């Protein structure tokens, strides 16, 4: 959930745990950045973007208590994306 706008976006737990690690690392360094994702085809298949900044409330919720294992190679790929001019985009998980 993002900010006070009521925006709630659902991601698979495995994707979300990796996004959370990258997002929190950037916000801890006080770096604002763009995050974009594609909508599922069932809701039109469009793309959405939000500006992430530490002053905007951000909540991560998981339906399960046990977090998925983290793929360090994927974290690096997502971090490279987050540091690019286009901002953070979900890239496919590479083999670890």
C-alpha positions, 0 to 999 in steps of 0.5 A: 500500500502506498501513501494515503491515496489508498493505492494497493498493488499486489505482487507475488510474495517472492517478487515483493520480498525482493522489491522490498529489499531494494526499495528500503535500501534506497529509501534508507539512503534518502534516495527518491526514485520512480517505480513502475510495473505492468498490470495483469492482462485481466485488468487491461495490461497497462503500466503504472508508475509511482514516485517513491520517497521516504516521506510517503508512507509505504506498507508491505503486507504478506499473507504468509509468515515465512519470507521466501528465500532471497536470490542475490543475483535478482536483487542486484538486477533490481538494484541496477534497474532502480539506479537507472534513469527509468527507475525500478522495474520488475525484471525476470528472476535470473538463475542464482 
